[in-house]
Amino acid sequence: MMHRVVLAATAVMLAACIDTASTSAPLPPTETDIAGQFTLTSANGQALPIFAQSTPAARWTLVADTLVIAASGSWDETATYEIDSLASTGTSTQQGVTTGTWTISNQQINFTTTNGGSATFAGALSKGTLTIVFNDGQFVYTKI
């Protein structure tokens, strides 16, 4: 349970730590057939890997993020972190999964987190590129 809380907090910190200036632009109208698998290509214009957070014990780096959107109205995201121990020379990898539901209204996708947090955020799919605005950050995914 503690790992899930840390990973959910990491996602929020990632959005906050990448850049202090808002880089989100208005979303384009979304396509309506949005089901598929997407991989994160950038966050606020920065390509992965992306520094996520430091704790007194470790440095966390987001190295991969996959979002699967089901036609049934659900979604799940798997974030993969590389964790570098600051107390030793060890490195480990950890995954965190967040799930939720989605709807489309007003020409945008409305995501609601149901497991791994309680956030709501908007997105749009256009020509294979999924753009999500979360915490004033812009996350760009490519359909795979």
C-alpha positions in Angstrom: 0.0 0.0 0.0 2.8 2.4 0.8 4.4 1.9 -2.6 1.1 2.9 -4.2 0.9 6.1 -2.2 4.5 6.9 -3.1 3.8 6.3 -6.8 0.7 8.4 -6.8 2.5 11.2 -5.1 5.3 10.8 -7.6 3.0 11.4 -10.5 1.8 14.6 -9.0 5.4 15.7 -8.2 6.4 14.8 -11.7 3.8 17.2 -13.1 5.0 19.9 -10.6 8.7 19.4 -10.9 9.2 19.2 -14.6 8.8 22.8 -15.2 7.5 25.6 -13.1 5.9 27.4 -16.1 2.6 26.2 -17.5 3.1 24.7 -20.9 -0.4 23.5 -21.4 -2.2 24.9 -24.5 -5.9 24.5 -25.2 -6.8 21.0 -26.2 -7.9 20.3 -29.8 -11.3 18.6 -30.3 -10.8 14.9 -29.6 -11.5 12.0 -31.9 -14.3 9.8 -30.5 -12.7 6.4 -31.2 -10.0 6.7 -28.5 -9.5 3.0 -27.5 -5.9 1.8 -27.7 -2.5 1.6 -26.1 -0.3 4.8 -25.8 3.2 5.4 -24.7 4.4 8.7 -23.0 6.8 10.5 -25.3 7.2 13.8 -23.4 6.1 15.8 -20.4 6.1 19.6 -20.8 8.3 19.1 -23.8 10.9 16.9 -22.1 11.5 13.4 -23.4 11.8 10.4 -21.1 13.7 9.6 -18.9 12.4 12.3 -16.6 13.5 13.1 -13.0 10.4 12.5 -10.8 11.5 13.1 -7.2 14.2 12.7 -4.6 13.8 11.4 -1.1 16.5 11.2 1.6 17.0 7.6 0.5 16.6 7.5 -3.3 16.3 9.4 -6.6 13.3 8.4 -8.7 13.3 8.7 -12.5 10.3 8.0 -14.8 11.7 5.7 -17.6 8.4 4.5 -19.2 4.7 5.2 -19.0 2.0 3.3 -20.9 -1.7 4.2 -20.9 -4.3 1.7 -22.1 -7.8 3.1 -22.9 -10.6 0.6 -23.2 -13.6 1.2 -25.4 -15.8 0.2 -22.4 -14.9 3.5 -20.6 -12.0 2.4 -18.4 -8.3 3.1 -18.5 -5.1 2.0 -16.8 -1.7 3.5 -16.7 1.6 1.7 -15.8 4.5 3.9 -14.9 8.0 2.4 -14.6 10.5 4.1 -12.4 14.2 3.6 -12.0 15.1 4.1 -8.3 18.8 5.0 -7.5 19.7 4.4 -3.9 21.5 7.3 -2.4 22.8 5.1 0.5 24.4 2.5 -1.8 25.2 2.0 -5.4 22.1 -0.1 -6.0 19.5 0.6 -8.6 16.0 -1.0 -8.8 13.0 -0.7 -11.0 9.4 -0.3 -9.8 6.1 -0.1 -11.5 3.0 1.7 -10.3 -0.5 1.2 -11.8 -3.3 3.7 -11.8 -6.8 3.0 -13.1 -9.9 5.0 -13.8 -12.8 5.8 -16.1 -13.3 8.2 -19.0 -16.1 9.9 -20.8 -16.2 12.3 -23.8 -18.0 15.6 -23.5 -17.5 19.1 -24.9 -15.0 17.6 -27.5 -12.5 16.4 -24.9 -11.8 13.3 -22.9 -12.5 13.6 -19.2 -10.4 11.1 -17.1 -11.3 10.2 -13.5 -8.8 8.3 -11.4 -10.5 5.5 -9.4 -7.5 3.6 -8.0 -4.1 5.1 -7.2 -5.3 8.6 -6.6 -8.4 10.8 -6.9 -7.5 13.1 -9.8 -9.6 14.3 -12.7 -8.0 15.6 -15.8 -8.7 16.3 -19.5 -7.2 15.1 -22.8 -7.7 14.9 -26.5 -6.7 12.4 -29.2 -5.8 13.7 -32.6 -4.1 11.7 -35.4 -2.5 9.2 -33.1 -1.3 11.7 -30.5 -3.0 11.8 -27.1 -2.4 15.1 -25.2 -3.3 15.1 -21.5 -3.4 18.2 -19.3 -2.7 17.4 -15.6 -1.8 19.9 -12.9 -1.0 22.5 -15.6 1.4 20.1 -17.2 1.1 18.8 -20.7 1.8 15.0 -21.3 2.0 13.7 -24.8 1.4 10.1 -25.7 1.8 8.3 -29.0 -0.6 5.5 -30.0 1.3 2.2 -30.4 
